[in-house]
Amino acid sequence: MEIMLIAIASLCYLSYAVYSWVIGRRERSVYYLETLVNMIVMFLLVKAIFAFSSNVINNILGGSVGISTIPSSRSLENITDYFSSLHEYAVAWITYIAMTRTVIALTPFVSSLSQVIGSATEWAVYELNIVATVTMALTIFSRVFITLMDYILFFGTLLTPIPHFRKIGSTLLSIYIVIGSLLFVIGDFALSTQASLRNQGLEPPRSDIEYLLRSINVLEWRTIIDKVAKVAWIMLDFVIKATFASVLAGIILVGFSIALGGIYTWIQPF
């Protein structure tokens, strides 16, 4: 998609150059040709920067998110699944606690344990609700970004050579590089979080009432509380890491936007 969009933009610039040459505006024709070359160079430069930064991130994180040599919207598709899967983890544990409390409340002589479990896991359920909301937002955001990232690259590359729109263009290119790299980083956090939960035997539990009636042992109520607490701690760690990475990415985005405008000025003699 991105190659096709750049080809369309190049054809437009080339058409303007040819038209200006035919009507005798030679200087204007040369300007359009220079802009065309600069646009292509900027496109290749941005792709190179994105590929370099993404692969550096991939090597630092151990290659767990599977970044390709030349990252693109297709490279980010798996990242969305990581966020969605972690969202399902959080929702499954929230549902499990609610259903477990219901089953225990219906059990004669020990129904009061439902209140005990509810009080002891209140903070954990609150944290899991935060995780569920954050991962849902990340899933939606990543899907929207994947859909738009080729167009962000296109308009950024198209507008950067134009003096009046250079700031807009460099901002769009910075968003393409920084946000794309950020999603790779948070995707790795999500993947490692799921791996940590699986390694500790904290897979998403079944919450159907028939299963819970057969499997719940009210004498193990403390085990239930401990499991939920562990899940909350592990998932909260993901949220903190994702928040810190997002704040850092926002700072880098501002500086990178200014830097890209300067880089274009440097390559402009082409």
N, C-alpha and C positions, 0 to 999 in steps of 0.2 A: 504493500500500500504506500509506504513512505517513498519508495523509488518512483512509483507512478506519479505521486503528487509533485515531487521535485522535478520530474520530467515535464509535467504540465507547466510548472512555473518557468522552467528553462525555455520551453517553447514560446511562452508569452514574451519573455525578455528578448529572445532571438527574433521574434516577429517584429517587435518594436524597433530593434536595431536595424533590421532589413528595411522596414518602412521608412525610418528616419534617413537611412542612407539613400533610398530611392528618391525622396523628396528634397534631397540636398542638404539635410541637416547632419553633416558628417560628425561634428563634435558630439551631438546628441546620440548618434549611432554608436560611437566609440564608448560613450558613457554607459549605454545599455549593455554593451558587450563586456565592459569591465565589471559591471554589476553582476552579470551572469556568471562570470568566472569567480568573482568573490563569493557569490552565493553557493556555488558548488564546493569551493574550498572550505567555506564555513560549515557546510553540511558534513563534509568528510571529517573536518576537525572535531565537530561535536560528537559524531559517531565514534571517533577514535578516543576522545576523552571519556565518553560513557563506557566504552568497552574496557578501557584501562581501569577506571575507577571500580567498575562492577567486578572485574576479574581480581583486582586487589582485594576487594571485600570478600569475594568467593574464596580466595586463598587464605585470608585471615580467619574466615569462619569454617574452614575445612572442607569447602566444596559441597556442603550439605544441601544448599538450595539449587544446585545444578545449573549455574549460570553458563550460557553458551559463550563461545568466543566473541561473537558479535551480538550483544543483548538487544532484544526488541520486545514488542508487545507479546509475542508468543512466549518469550522467556518468562514473562510475568504471570502467565495463566495459572501455573501451579501454585504460585504464591497465594492467589485468591482461595484455592482449595485449602491451604494450610489455615488461613484465618477462619474459613467456614467450619472446618473440622474442630478447631479449638472452641468455637462458639457452641457447637453441638456438645462438646465435652462439658462446658459450663452449664448449659441448660439441662443436660442429663443428670448432673449432680444436684442441681436445684430441685428438679422434679423428684429425684430419689429421696431427698430429705423430707419433702412435703408428703410423699406417699408413705414413707416409713413412719412418720409421726401419726399419720392417719390410721395405719394398721395397728400400731401400738396403742393408740387411743381407744381402739375398738376391742382390745384384749382385756378380759376381766382381770382385776386385781393389780395390774401393772399400768393401767392407762395414764397414771400420773407421770410416768416416765416420758410420755410424749412432751409434756411441758418442760421437763428437765433437758431433753435433747434440743427442744426449740430454743431455750435460753442459752444453752452452751454453744449452739451452732449459729446463733443469730448473726454474729459478726462475720462468720465464714460465708453464710448465704448472701449477706450484703456485699461482700467482696466478689463473690461469684456473679452476682447481678451486674456489678461494674464490669467484670471481664466479659460477660455475655454482651453487654452494650458496646464495649470498645471493639470487640472482635466483629460484631455485626457491622459497626461503622467502618471498620477497616475492610471488610469484605465488599461493602457497597462502594467505598472510595476507590479501592483497587480496581474494581470492575469498570467504574467510570473512567479512571485514569488510563486503563488499558485500551478502552474504546477511543479515547481522545489523544493518546500520546503521539500517534503518527501525525495528527493534525497540528498538535502543539509544535512538533519538530518542523513541520512544513511552514506554518505561519512565522515561527521564530526565524527560520532560515530566510524566508521571503522578506521579512520586515527589517532585519538587522542591517542590510546594505543601504536602506533608505534613511537618510539623516534624521528626518522628523519622527520616524518610528523606531529608531535604533534602540531606545531604552525598552520599548515594549518587546521588540524582537529578542534582545538579550535576556530579558526576564523570562520569556517563554522558553528559550533554550536552557536557561538555568533550571527552570521547573522540570524540563524533560530529563536533565542529567541528575539533579539532586533528588527529586521525588522518586524517580526510577530506582536510583541506588538505595534510597531509604526503604522502599518496599522490599528490596532484596534482604536488607538487614533485618527488618521486622519479621519478614517471612522466615528467616533462619531462627529468630527467637521463638516464633510459634512452633516451628518444627522441633526444636530442641526441648521445648516445654512438653509437647506431646510425648516425645521419647522418654523424658524424665518421669512422666506419669505412668507410662507403660512399664518402665523398669521397676517402679515401686509397686506394681500391681494395682494401680488406681485407674483401670480402664473404666469407661462410662458404664455405670451399673444399670441393670434392668429395673424398670419402675412399674411394671404391670402388677396389679394387686394380687392376682393369683399366685405369681411367683413369690412375692413378698410374704404372703400368708404362709407359704411353705418353708421359706428360707430364713426368715428373721428369727433370731434367738434374742429375746429381750434381755437375757443375762449378759449379752455382749454389747449393751448400749454404749459403753465407753469406747469400744472399738469403732463403732459408727461415728462417734464424735471425733475421734483421733483421725480417721480417714478423711473426713470432710475438712478438718483443719489442715491436713497435709496438702490436700488438693487446693485449698484457698491460698496457702503460702506459695505454692509453686506457680499458680496462675497469677497471683499478685506480683510476683517477681517479673513475669512477662509484661504486665501492664507498666510497671516502673521502667523497665528497660525500653519499651516502645515509646513511652513519654519522653524519656531523656533523649533518645535518638531523634525524635521528632523536633524537639526544641533545638538540638544541635544542628539538625538539617535546616531549620528556619534561619539560623544565624549564617550558615554556609551559603544558603540560597541568596541572601542579600549581597554578600561579598562577591559571590560568583557571578551574579548578574552584572555588577560593575566591571568585574574582570573581563567578562566576555565582550562587553562593549569596547574595552581597550584592546583586546586581541583582534577584533575586527579592524580597528584603526591601524594596527600593526601590519595586518595582511593586505590592507587596501591597495598598496601599489600593484598587486596582481591584477 
